[in-house]
Amino acid sequence: MEQEYFADGMVEDIVTALAHFRHLFVVARNSSFAYKGRSIDIKQVGRELGVRYVVEGSVRKAGERLRITGQLLDASSGLHLWADRFEGTLAEVFDFQDQIASSIVGAITPKVEEAEIERAKRKPTEDLDAYDYYLRGLASHDRAVNTKETMDDALRFFMKAIGCDPVFAAAYARAARCYAARKSNRWMIDRLEETAEATRLAKRAIELGWDDAIALSYGGYVLGYVGGDVEESAACIERALGLNPNLAAAWGYSAWVQACLGEPEKAVERAAQAMRLSPLDPRFFVWEFCTALAHFCAGRYNDAAEWAKRSLRSQPNYASATRVATASYVLAGRLSEAEKMMARLRELDPTLRLSNLAEVLPPFYRPDDHSRYIEGLRKAGLPD
């Protein structure tokens, strides 16, 4: 429906506010979306997500008028702990989100420190047009299956958000992330120009959002993958984890950067935490890929192949996982499977060659990881 992107954005902001409270374990919003539009059993939700409390509600938007309802339930008993309704104008949307987050926390833990409450109330932007464009961008960006067209749509919306609010850190970070997807899938048209633009957006996101975990996570990842600065990438993502230890994306991107830095065991642990925080995330396949990459760097090629295969079950067109699976099958001696995976890789990216493979390679810190990755794809039959 037309209002779905707006309601989804509301969920994103309320979850983000709750996640700042360090003593709470907050499941990522993408996992909660698995229950959207369904009649649910609260106790079942609690068991499936591993949580004690569940928040549910609705959003109604008619012109400039807004109505939000919310209730907090104990997942173990089904009892209502808090419920309220908020009505007013669209201009009051951030105040309503603050009230909902504070009311939920107050119902669970009455002695929350005032400083944490204030930090949870920080608004992403004061400009409602920018906020609307940002939510539309998220609706395209966070689809379980991305195409060049959906990523182009997301980038356009994020850039419109930046145009309305030039200091909107998260919009810069998400726009930069669109360029990372373009790089990974070899959708870039002018690689030098787009790399420079992605790096500019990521650096601006980090500059504006030094206290924003989302800006730091996405911006940091882009600095590493597109910009090639792995150490700065790791520093930004570590800061994001310090600011918001419940942000699944921060743990997932941390797994990726730790694999690139040659710390595969740490990478496996961090990817596992990302999956624990968002077990029903439609982009769960990304964290499975990060796990595969970590096992590849550790030389555990069978494990790497199996994790890449898991990722590809959810997203068969995921080029990054296909490349890792191909190299891993070869190095594990599973040649028939490697041959099939190479055929699939050639379908996804017919112009990929050893000569242009550098365009999509992770920025491996250890030369051996880099050479084994290339050697695996060469043995699998990737042409020169």
C-alpha positions, -999 to 999 in steps of 0.1 A, spaced: 0 0 0 10 36 -5 16 42 32 36 11 38 70 27 33 61 54 59 50 28 85 81 8 78 102 39 84 84 45 117 93 10 128 129 16 118 132 48 139 115 33 170 137 2 169 167 24 165 157 45 195 152 13 216 185 -2 205 205 26 220 196 13 255 225 -10 262 208 -32 287 181 -41 262 184 -68 235 166 -54 205 159 -75 174 164 -56 142 134 -42 124 139 -64 93 133 -95 113 101 -80 128 89 -74 92 85 -111 88 53 -107 108 39 -77 90 3 -80 80 -1 -114 97 -23 -125 126 4 -135 151 7 -154 183 28 -133 207 42 -163 225 53 -178 192 69 -145 182 88 -144 215 101 -180 210 111 -175 173 129 -142 179 143 -151 214 127 -120 231 107 -114 262 87 -84 250 70 -76 218 58 -42 206 30 -40 180 10 -12 166 -3 6 136 2 38 117 -25 58 98 -16 88 77 -42 110 59 -28 141 44 -11 159 72 -29 140 99 -13 111 117 -25 84 141 -2 59 158 -12 32 181 12 10 201 12 -17 227 38 -36 246 32 -72 255 50 -97 276 58 -125 252 59 -152 279 24 -145 292 7 -124 265 -1 -97 291 -4 -60 281 22 -39 298 15 -6 281 -8 8 253 -14 42 240 -26 62 210 -11 93 195 -29 117 172 -18 149 156 -1 164 126 27 150 105 50 176 120 47 159 153 59 125 141 93 126 158 77 136 191 54 106 189 83 83 182 101 97 212 71 92 234 66 56 222 103 46 228 104 63 262 71 47 272 83 12 262 116 16 281 98 30 311 75 0 312 104 -24 311 131 -7 331 119 23 352 154 33 361 169 41 327 196 67 329 184 102 317 214 105 294 204 74 275 169 86 272 180 119 256 203 101 232 174 79 221 154 110 213 178 123 187 160 131 155 174 119 121 164 152 104 141 182 111 130 182 74 99 161 68 103 161 30 139 148 35 125 122 59 98 111 35 124 106 7 147 87 30 119 63 39 111 58 3 148 51 -3 148 25 25 118 8 9 138 2 -23 173 -3 -7 162 -29 19 143 -53 -4 153 -89 -1 160 -90 -38 178 -60 -53 182 -52 -89 200 -24 -106 166 -7 -110 157 -9 -73 191 3 -63 189 32 -87 155 41 -72 170 40 -37 200 62 -47 177 87 -63 155 90 -32 185 93 -8 200 120 -30 166 139 -29 167 135 9 202 151 10 189 178 -13 162 187 12 185 184 42 223 187 34 233 175 69 212 143 70 240 118 79 221 86 74 209 96 39 245 102 29 255 68 43 227 49 26 234 67 -7 270 56 -4 259 20 2 240 21 -31 273 27 -49 288 -3 -30 260 -25 -45 268 -10 -79 305 -20 -75 297 -55 -62 274 -63 -91 296 -44 -117 268 -20 -125 291 10 -124 292 29 -157 321 53 -149 340 34 -122 365 62 -113 338 89 -110 314 66 -91 341 55 -67 350 91 -60 313 99 -54 308 69 -31 339 78 -10 327 115 -8 293 104 4 307 80 29 332 105 44 304 131 46 281 106 64 308 99 89 317 135 94 280 145 100 271 113 119 300 107 143 275 98 169 251 80 145 257 42 144 239 38 111 259 65 94 291 50 108 283 14 99 272 20 63 297 48 57 325 28 72 317 -3 51 318 19 19 351 34 29 365 -1 31 349 -18 1 347 11 -24 374 33 -10 398 5 -1 406 20 34 401 -11 55 416 3 87 394 34 87 365 12 78 372 -10 109 375 21 131 342 36 121 324 3 125 339 -3 159 326 31 170 292 22 156 292 -9 178 301 12 208 273 36 201 247 9 194 255 -27 203 221 -38 191 226 -28 155 227 -59 133 242 -41 104 271 -29 125 279 -65 135 275 -78 100 298 -51 84 322 -57 112 323 -94 103 331 -84 67 359 -59 76 374 -84 101 376 -110 74 393 -85 51 418 -77 79 428 -113 83 408 -119 115 385 -147 104 376 -161 138 365 -127 150 346 -123 117 327 -155 123 317 -145 158 305 -111 146 285 -124 117 268 -148 142 259 -119 164 244 -101 134 223 -131 126 212 -135 163 201 -99 164 181 -102 132 172 -139 127 143 -133 103 160 -105 83 152 -106 46 189 -96 40 201 -125 63 219 -138 32 244 -109 35 256 -121 69 257 -157 57 280 -144 29 302 -126 55 305 -159 73 315 -177 41 341 -150 34 355 -155 69 358 -192 65 375 -187 31 401 -165 47 407 -191 74 413 -217 48 382 -237 57 369 -241 21 342 -267 28 327 -244 55 330 -214 32 313 -232 3 284 -243 26 278 -209 40 279 -193 5 255 -219 -6 231 -210 22 233 -174 12 225 -183 -24 194 -203 -14 179 -170 -3 194 -148 -30 204 -169 -61 216 -138 -79 240 -127 -52 273 -123 -72 296 -119 -42 284 -152 -27 287 -169 -61 323 -159 -65 332 -171 -30 314 -204 -35 332 -210 -68 366 -203 -54 359 -224 -23 346 -254 -42 378 -255 -63 402 -251 -33 382 -278 -15 387 -302 -44 350 -303 -52 355 -297 -89 322 -307 -103 304 -283 -80 329 -256 -88 322 -261 -125 285 -257 -120 290 -226 -98 313 -210 -124 286 -216 -150 262 -197 -128 288 -169 -122 292 -165 -160 254 -162 -163 253 -135 -137 283 -116 -150 292 -126 -185 320 -101 -189 338 -109 -157 375 -118 -163 406 -123 -143 418 -90 -159 389 -71 -144 383 -91 -112 400 -64 -92 369 -43 -97 349 -65 -73 375 -81 -50 373 -74 -12 402 -53 0 421 -82 16 448 -70 40 468 -103 37 483 -110 3 477 -147 7 439 -142 10 440 -121 -22 460 -146 -42 440 -177 -31 407 -159 -41 421 -152 -76 437 -186 -79 404 -203 -70 385 -185 -97 413 -191 -122 413 -229 -115 375 -228 -118 378 -216 -153 374 -178 -152 389 -165 -184 418 -141 -187 
